[in-house]
Amino acid sequence: MKYLSLLLSPLLFGQIHLADRKADGDPGLEWMRGAHGLAVSPDGRHCYVPGSLDHGLTVFAIDHFSGELTFVEAHQDGMAPITSLASVRGVVVSPDGKHVYTAALTDSAVTVFSRDSVSGALTLVQAIFDLDTGGSFNGLGGAMSVDISPDGNHVYVGARSDDSIVAFSRDTMTGALALIGVYTNLSGIITGLDGVEDICVSPDGNHVYAAAETDQALAAFSRDPITGALAFVASYFDGVGGIDGLGCANELAISPDGLNVYAVGQYGAPSAPFCTSGFDDWLAVFSRNPATGALTYLETISPVDFNFPINCGGVASDAGVGVSLDGQYLYATVPWHAAIVQMDRNSSNGMLTPFSDLCADLSDPNAIIDLISTTRVTIGPHNQRLYMGSLSPGTALVFETDAYHTFREEVANWPGLNIASLLSLFNASLAP
């Protein structure tokens, strides 16, 4: 049977195609402008889209088979009891699926919601603002990103204005947070946190990494798995020690095996003149020492490696990057070229080989114009789809590849087959 051979091959293999698109202004949809850094629940049932320009958080249900998004609800800053979503940028769902956490740039706040596992609906639990962190520590200023440890016990927030990472302990029953500590650039030996844009906890939970746009750097910290406290390990700057590709660094991804760290920045970046990236780099590849957390620079990938058509042009905005759950592929956005690209990942050393791309050719009336301002990349929790936000007009985008699309078609045309049980048979779970 043809579908069996497809199932045995990677389901994220092949050319990328748009599976669904939901945009601000569609019937019943608003508060999605500035869509940024969306998150998918671990069970693959729901998608959470922060609209930074509309100060809103939109919830969608995901159709397991088609990937289509269906509106559930939306929350906006200023609508009681919500007061902590102004310029919301970061969002993450806890590993147990019980809670959703957001980081809001203008409000300098982190918000905690409980999540209904059936409907995906959210209920406010807690909001923590910058001055609430206590003492002389005002570490949440310009909160941009949020991540949670794999064990679900600790939450980390990256704050751009305060050049800080704020660590919280998490009550796994209520979702409520309690301050552990604030780690600020140039405090003691800490460097590489000026303009923190993104943070990422390693899959083994032993380290936390930050991408800093102003410093054009990565910073590495070790993590105490019991207390959640961090200790500075090292920082890595663009142009220092042969490192290239960290200009305007704004997002990180760590391979599932924990052996590589990937960072992307604003390629070209005319909107950020302090960047050194120019037009010669965009994605930096590092190997990671799982024992110490230290990084070693390997290579830089440039968009010129993809030979985009001349009509594929976008804007300089935050790029995005994600690694497939099997570690075989890396996906990244290139807003300057209105594109998303796929690269083969060498499992032995983590180095990349360009494989395919999809760009918005403005001469094509059917072009996916949203690619002009795509941001972060989210891999579906079961490895079959990609999710992205687009800043303007404010869209949630769902992509799938040739392999999975063909697999779905084969299953749909085979009487009596159930896609969930078939995937389970091969030790894979149903994907969003």
ZAGUKE-940482 format. One line per 8 residues: number of its first residue (from 1); their letters; for each residue x, y, z of C-alpha. Coordinates in steps of 0.25 Angstrom, whole numbers, plus 5000, padded with zeros to 4 digits. Each point is the difference from the previous one (the first is absolute). Example, Ala and Ser with C-alpha at 12.3 -4.5 7.8 and 13.67 -1.06 7.14 Angstrom:
2
1	as	5049:4982:5031  5006:5014:4998
END
This chain:
432
1	mkylslll	5000:5000:5000  5006:5014:4996  4996:5007:5013  5008:4990:5008  5013:5004:4993  4996:5014:5002  4998:4998:5015  5014:4993:5001
9	spllfgqi	5006:5012:4994  5001:5013:5008  4987:5008:4999  5007:5013:5000  5007:4996:4987  4998:5008:4987  4995:5013:4995  4992:5009:5009
17	hladrkad	4986:5004:4997  4990:5008:5007  4989:4992:5008  4992:5011:5006  5000:5015:5003  4992:5008:5010  5002:5015:4999  4996:5012:5008
25	gdpglewm	4987:5006:4993  4995:4986:4997  4985:4998:5004  5000:5000:5015  5015:5002:5001  5007:5012:5006  5012:5004:5010  5010:4992:4991
33	rgahglav	5008:5011:4994  5014:4998:5003  4999:4985:5002  5013:4995:5006  5005:4988:5006  4988:4991:5000  5000:4987:5008  4993:4987:4999
41	spdgrhcy	4995:4991:5011  5008:4987:5003  4987:4992:4996  5000:5007:4987  4985:5005:5002  5002:5015:5001  5008:5011:4995  5003:5014:5008
49	vpgsldhg	5003:5012:4992  5005:5013:5006  4996:5013:4993  5011:5010:5004  4994:5012:4993  4985:4997:5004  5005:4995:5015  4992:4987:4998
57	ltvfaidh	5001:4985:5002  4992:4992:4990  4996:4985:5002  4998:4990:4989  4996:4986:5000  5008:4991:4990  4994:4990:4991  5008:4987:5002
65	fsgeltfv	4999:4996:4986  5000:5012:4991  5007:5010:5009  4989:5010:4999  4999:5010:5011  4986:5004:5006  4998:5012:5009  4998:4997:5015
73	eahqdgma	5001:5013:5007  5009:5013:5001  5005:5008:5012  5004:5015:4999  5008:5009:5009  4990:5009:5008  4988:4990:4999  4998:4996:5014
81	pitslasv	5006:4993:5007  5012:5001:4990  5010:5012:5002  5013:4993:4996  5000:4998:4985  5005:5013:4995  5009:4996:4988  5000:4986:5003
89	rgvvvspd	5011:4993:4993  5004:4986:5007  4991:4989:5003  5002:4985:5004  4992:4989:5005  5004:4992:5012  5005:4985:4997  4988:4995:5008
97	gkhvytaa	4991:5008:4991  4993:5006:5013  5005:5015:4998  5003:5011:4990  5011:5010:5003  5002:5013:4992  5010:5012:5000  4996:5014:4997
105	ltdsavtv	5010:5010:4995  4992:5013:5004  4994:4995:5013  5013:4994:5004  4992:4988:5005  4999:4986:5000  4985:4994:5001  4996:4986:5004
113	fsrdsvsg	4987:4994:4995  4994:4986:5003  4996:4992:4988  4988:4992:4997  5006:4987:4994  4987:4998:4992  4996:5013:4995  5014:5007:5001
121	altlvqai	4993:5012:5007  5008:5008:5009  4998:5006:5014  5008:5010:5007  5008:4995:5012  5011:5011:5002  5007:5012:4994  5014:5004:5005
129	fdldtggs	5005:5014:4996  5014:5006:5000  4999:5006:5014  4994:4988:5006  5013:4993:4999  5004:5006:5013  5012:5007:5006  5010:5007:4991
137	fnglggam	4997:4990:4989  4991:5006:4989  5003:4988:4990  4988:4999:4992  5001:5014:4992  4997:4997:4986  4996:4985:5002  5002:4994:4986
145	svdispdg	5001:4985:5001  4996:4989:5010  5004:4985:5001  4998:4989:5010  5009:4989:5004  4997:4986:4995  4996:4995:5014  4990:5011:5001
153	nhvyvgar	5005:5005:5013  5006:5014:4996  4997:5011:4990  5010:5010:4994  4997:5013:4994  5009:5008:4991  4999:5016:5002  5006:5009:4989
161	sddsivaf	4999:5013:5007  5006:4995:5013  5010:4991:4993  4996:4989:5009  4995:4986:5002  4990:4998:5011  4999:4986:5006  4987:4995:5007
169	srdtmtga	4996:4987:5007  4986:4995:4995  4989:4994:5009  4997:4988:4991  4986:5000:5005  4996:5014:4999  5010:5005:4990  5003:5012:5009
177	laligvyt	5015:5005:5000  5009:5004:5011  5013:5008:4998  5013:4992:5001  5010:5011:4994  5003:5010:4990  5013:4999:4991  5004:5013:4994
185	nlsgiitg	5010:5004:4990  5013:5006:5006  4996:4995:5014  5012:4993:5005  5006:4992:4989  4987:4999:4991  5002:5005:4986  4993:4998:4987
193	ldgvedic	4986:5004:5004  4998:5014:4995  4987:5001:4993  4995:4985:5003  4991:4996:4989  4998:4985:5002  5003:4989:5011  5000:4985:4999
201	vspdgnhv	5002:4989:5010  5008:4988:4995  4992:4987:4998  5008:4993:5011  4996:5012:5009  5015:5003:5004  5002:5013:4993  4993:5013:4996
209	yaaaetdq	5004:5008:4988  4997:5014:4996  5001:5008:4987  5003:5015:5002  4997:5009:4988  5008:5012:5005  5012:4992:5004  4999:4992:4988
217	alaafsrd	5003:4988:5009  4996:4987:5006  5001:4998:5015  5000:4986:5007  4996:4997:5014  5000:4987:5008  4987:4996:5007  4998:4994:5014
225	pitgalaf	4990:4990:4997  4995:5000:5015  4999:5015:5002  5000:5005:4986  5011:5010:5003  5009:5004:4989  5015:5002:5000  5008:5007:4988
233	vasyfdgv	5008:4991:4991  5005:5009:4989  4996:5010:4989  5002:4999:4985  5001:5013:4992  4999:5003:4985  5013:5003:4994  5008:4994:5012
241	ggidglgc	5008:4988:4999  4996:4997:4985  4985:5000:5004  4991:5005:4989  4985:5000:4998  4996:5006:5013  4997:5014:4995  4986:5005:5006
249	anelaisp	4999:4986:5006  4985:4998:5004  4996:4985:5000  5006:4987:5005  4997:4985:4997  5007:4988:5007  5000:4987:4993  4992:4989:5007
257	dglnvyav	5013:4992:5003  5005:5012:5007  5013:5000:4991  4998:5013:4992  4995:5014:5002  4995:5009:4989  4999:5015:5000  4993:5009:4989
265	gqygapsa	5000:5015:4999  4995:5011:4991  5007:4998:4987  5003:5014:4994  4994:5006:5012  4998:5015:4995  4991:5002:5011  5011:4997:5010
273	pfctsgfd	5012:5008:4996  5009:4995:5011  4999:4986:4994  5013:4995:4994  4993:4989:4992  4999:5008:4987  4996:4991:4989  5010:4989:5002
281	dwlavfsr	4994:4991:5011  4988:4996:5007  5000:4987:5007  5011:4995:5009  5003:4986:5004  5006:4995:5013  5004:4987:5006  4996:4998:5015
289	npatgalt	5007:4993:5011  4989:4994:5008  5008:4999:5012  5005:5014:5001  4990:5007:4991  5012:5007:4993  4998:5003:4985  5010:4999:4988
297	yletispv	4997:5007:4987  4999:4991:4988  4995:5008:4988  4991:5011:4995  4989:4998:4990  4996:5012:4990  4987:5003:4993  5009:5001:4987
305	dfnfpinc	5001:4985:5001  4986:4999:4995  5000:5008:4988  4986:5006:5003  4993:5007:4987  5002:5015:4999  4985:5002:5003  5001:4993:5013
313	ggvasdag	5001:5012:5009  4995:5003:5014  5004:5009:5012  5011:4999:5011  4993:4994:5012  5003:4989:5010  5003:4987:4993  4996:4986:5006
321	vgvsldgq	5007:4986:5001  4995:4986:5004  5006:4986:4999  4991:4988:4997  4997:4991:5012  5008:4989:4993  5012:5009:4998  5001:4998:4985
329	ylyatvpw	4996:5014:4995  5001:5015:5004  4990:5010:4996  5002:5015:5000  4993:5013:4995  5007:5010:4992  4990:5012:5001  5010:5009:4991
337	haaivqmd	4997:4990:4989  4986:4997:5004  5004:4985:5001  5000:4988:5009  5012:4990:4997  5002:4985:5003  5014:4995:5003  5005:4986:5002
345	rnssngml	5007:4998:5013  5012:4991:5002  4997:4992:5012  5015:4997:5003  5004:5015:5001  4988:5008:4998  5005:5008:4988  4989:5004:4989
353	tpfsdlca	4998:4998:4985  4989:5008:4993  4989:4991:4995  4988:5008:4996  4993:5014:5002  4987:5007:4998  4999:5015:4997  4990:5010:4997
361	dlsdpnai	5003:5003:4986  4993:5014:4999  4998:4998:4985  4991:4988:5003  4985:5003:5003  5000:4987:5008  5012:5003:5009  4999:4999:5015
369	idlisttr	5002:5015:5003  5000:4997:5015  5014:4994:4998  5005:5015:4999  4999:5001:5015  5001:4986:5006  5006:4999:5013  5003:4988:5009
377	vtigphnq	4999:4985:4996  4992:4990:5008  5001:4985:4997  4987:4993:5003  5002:4991:5012  4999:4987:4992  5009:5005:4989  4990:5001:4988
385	rlymgsls	4998:5015:4999  5006:5013:5001  4993:5012:5006  5004:5015:4999  4995:5014:5002  5000:5011:4991  5001:5014:5005  4992:5007:4989
393	pgtalvfe	4988:4999:4998  5001:4991:5012  4998:4985:4996  5002:4986:5006  5006:4991:4989  5000:4985:4999  5010:4993:4991  5002:4985:4996
401	tdayhtfr	5009:4993:4991  4998:4991:4988  5002:4987:5008  4989:5003:5010  4991:5006:4990  5000:4987:4992  4999:4992:5012  4988:5007:5004
409	eevanwpg	4994:4998:4986  5003:4985:5000  4994:4998:5014  4987:5008:4996  4998:4991:4988  5002:4987:5007  4987:4995:5006  5000:4996:5014
417	lniaslls	5014:5006:5004  5001:5009:5011  5012:5010:5000  5002:5000:5015  5000:4985:5002  5009:4999:4987  5010:5010:5005  5000:4994:5014
425	lfnaslap	5003:4986:4994  5013:5006:4995  5004:5006:5014  4996:5014:4995  4989:5009:5005  4989:5008:4993  5005:5013:4996  4993:5013:5000
END
